[in-house]
Amino acid sequence: MSAWSQIADTTGAVLVLVGAATSLLGVIGMLRLRDVLSRSHAATKPQTLGLLLVLAGVGLRMDFGMDLATLALVVFFQMMTGPVAAHLVARSAYRTGQIDHERLLFDELDEQLTEER
């Protein structure tokens, strides 16, 4: 095993470990936070970053080819769907009145919704 291969394997293992820890922190945040907006933040940002770190670590340990192309597709779809889904959940919670308006610093959506009516 060459020195470069050993460095890539070690870096990949560290990235997988850091990604798993980041995802675990996101899950803990989802369980501990009180309101919908905080939970959607905890569900999206750490989970997306954690998955990207895990996939980067796995990619370092793989050979080039179709496996890396598959990982690139997983990264692409995760980056496209995760934040959009959290945004839709937060907007749905806002529209159904599950948001504590007193805790918001800015409420730009209220102006947009009153203009629609």
C-alpha positions as a Python dict, from the first residue, in 0.01 Angstrom:
ca = {
    (1, 'M'): (0, 0, 0),
    (2, 'S'): (143, 335, -101),
    (3, 'A'): (172, 638, 124),
    (4, 'W'): (-92, 824, -79),
    (5, 'S'): (-337, 536, -41),
    (6, 'Q'): (-277, 527, 335),
    (7, 'I'): (-336, 905, 362),
    (8, 'A'): (-656, 878, 154),
    (9, 'D'): (-784, 592, 371),
    (10, 'T'): (-711, 777, 695),
    (11, 'T'): (-865, 1100, 568),
    (12, 'G'): (-1169, 909, 445),
    (13, 'A'): (-1216, 742, 783),
    (14, 'V'): (-1189, 1078, 961),
    (15, 'L'): (-1443, 1235, 725),
    (16, 'V'): (-1688, 949, 780),
    (17, 'L'): (-1650, 984, 1157),
    (18, 'V'): (-1693, 1363, 1151),
    (19, 'G'): (-1994, 1332, 918),
    (20, 'A'): (-2159, 1076, 1144),
    (21, 'A'): (-2099, 1298, 1448),
    (22, 'T'): (-2247, 1598, 1265),
    (23, 'S'): (-2556, 1399, 1173),
    (24, 'L'): (-2588, 1281, 1534),
    (25, 'L'): (-2578, 1642, 1653),
    (26, 'G'): (-2856, 1725, 1406),
    (27, 'V'): (-3071, 1444, 1543),
    (28, 'I'): (-3011, 1560, 1900),
    (29, 'G'): (-3107, 1912, 1792),
    (30, 'M'): (-3430, 1783, 1638),
    (31, 'L'): (-3521, 1610, 1963),
    (32, 'R'): (-3423, 1894, 2197),
    (33, 'L'): (-3543, 2207, 2017),
    (34, 'R'): (-3891, 2339, 2083),
    (35, 'D'): (-4035, 2505, 1775),
    (36, 'V'): (-4082, 2401, 1414),
    (37, 'L'): (-3837, 2650, 1264),
    (38, 'S'): (-3554, 2543, 1491),
    (39, 'R'): (-3626, 2179, 1428),
    (40, 'S'): (-3632, 2225, 1052),
    (41, 'H'): (-3296, 2402, 1077),
    (42, 'A'): (-3155, 2116, 1284),
    (43, 'A'): (-3301, 1862, 1045),
    (44, 'T'): (-3155, 2018, 734),
    (45, 'K'): (-2818, 2183, 782),
    (46, 'P'): (-2632, 1929, 997),
    (47, 'Q'): (-2788, 1636, 815),
    (48, 'T'): (-2688, 1769, 474),
    (49, 'L'): (-2335, 1855, 587),
    (50, 'G'): (-2301, 1522, 766),
    (51, 'L'): (-2409, 1326, 460),
    (52, 'L'): (-2171, 1524, 239),
    (53, 'L'): (-1881, 1453, 474),
    (54, 'V'): (-1968, 1083, 490),
    (55, 'L'): (-1994, 1062, 111),
    (56, 'A'): (-1663, 1249, 71),
    (57, 'G'): (-1500, 1001, 307),
    (58, 'V'): (-1648, 707, 121),
    (59, 'G'): (-1541, 862, -209),
    (60, 'L'): (-1180, 883, -91),
    (61, 'R'): (-1179, 514, -13),
    (62, 'M'): (-1329, 407, -349),
    (63, 'D'): (-1177, 361, -689),
    (64, 'F'): (-1269, 601, -963),
    (65, 'G'): (-1555, 507, -1194),
    (66, 'M'): (-1924, 454, -1172),
    (67, 'D'): (-1917, 442, -792),
    (68, 'L'): (-1798, 802, -771),
    (69, 'A'): (-2056, 907, -1029),
    (70, 'T'): (-2326, 749, -812),
    (71, 'L'): (-2194, 936, -508),
    (72, 'A'): (-2201, 1260, -709),
    (73, 'L'): (-2567, 1197, -795),
    (74, 'V'): (-2650, 1134, -429),
    (75, 'V'): (-2480, 1462, -334),
    (76, 'F'): (-2666, 1649, -607),
    (77, 'F'): (-3008, 1520, -510),
    (78, 'Q'): (-2943, 1570, -139),
    (79, 'M'): (-2844, 1931, -199),
    (80, 'M'): (-3155, 1987, -410),
    (81, 'T'): (-3421, 1813, -200),
    (82, 'G'): (-3321, 1852, 167),
    (83, 'P'): (-3324, 2232, 199),
    (84, 'V'): (-3631, 2265, -24),
    (85, 'A'): (-3826, 2018, 188),
    (86, 'A'): (-3730, 2202, 509),
    (87, 'H'): (-3838, 2531, 353),
    (88, 'L'): (-4175, 2386, 258),
    (89, 'V'): (-4227, 2244, 607),
    (90, 'A'): (-4141, 2581, 764),
    (91, 'R'): (-4374, 2769, 530),
    (92, 'S'): (-4654, 2521, 597),
    (93, 'A'): (-4604, 2562, 972),
    (94, 'Y'): (-4615, 2939, 930),
    (95, 'R'): (-4935, 2930, 729),
    (96, 'T'): (-5110, 2699, 976),
    (97, 'G'): (-5022, 2921, 1272),
    (98, 'Q'): (-4774, 2693, 1445),
    (99, 'I'): (-4507, 2965, 1464),
    (100, 'D'): (-4457, 3185, 1770),
    (101, 'H'): (-4454, 3528, 1603),
    (102, 'E'): (-4314, 3701, 1911),
    (103, 'R'): (-3988, 3504, 1883),
    (104, 'L'): (-3928, 3607, 1521),
    (105, 'L'): (-3683, 3890, 1465),
    (106, 'F'): (-3807, 3960, 1111),
    (107, 'D'): (-4137, 3855, 961),
    (108, 'E'): (-4110, 3925, 590),
    (109, 'L'): (-4355, 3650, 498),
    (110, 'D'): (-4641, 3829, 676),
    (111, 'E'): (-4609, 4121, 434),
    (112, 'Q'): (-4614, 3886, 135),
    (113, 'L'): (-4917, 3695, 258),
    (114, 'T'): (-5121, 4010, 329),
    (115, 'E'): (-5046, 4136, -23),
    (116, 'E'): (-5178, 3809, -175),
    (117, 'R'): (-5519, 3843, -12),
}
